[in-house]
Amino acid sequence: MISSTFPSQMTGSQGSSRYFPPVSNVRLAERVRMQGSVSVSLSGGFPQIGKLIDMNAQGASVKLDLAIVQSKVYHLYIKAFHNGREHLIQVQGLCTHCTLSGREFKAGFRFGPLSEAATDVLTNLFSS
């Protein structure tokens, strides 16, 4: 079962990197390569559409056309295709890195506290 709360959630404020789990917990689970699209936006900003590279219950890796700012919290709307099914996930993610990779930028996100709906989708996605 995926936990929807983190110990650091109680002390930080929303939008702060303290609101997210420590970096050491990010890759405890293996990432699963999958296809899909991701809409990345700051609160009140215009979305940037990217390509999903891989994902696990704690985070995702995305390819984008334009660079984004590291250490900021973004709204992620993920449409992932896995095992012949479409999964829609809406989460907040902290950008851990954004580096140039060829003609695109590769950005990594750590998911913040998950809603009940996001927890259910991620549990179903990675339990199969």
Secondary structure, 3 states (H helix, E strand, C coil): CCCCCCHHHHCCCCCCHHHCCCHHHCCCCCCEECEEEEEEECCCCCCEEEEEEEEECCEEEEEECCCCCCCCEEEEEEEEEECCEEEEEEEEEEEEEEEEECCEEEEEEEECCCCHHHHHHHHHHHHC
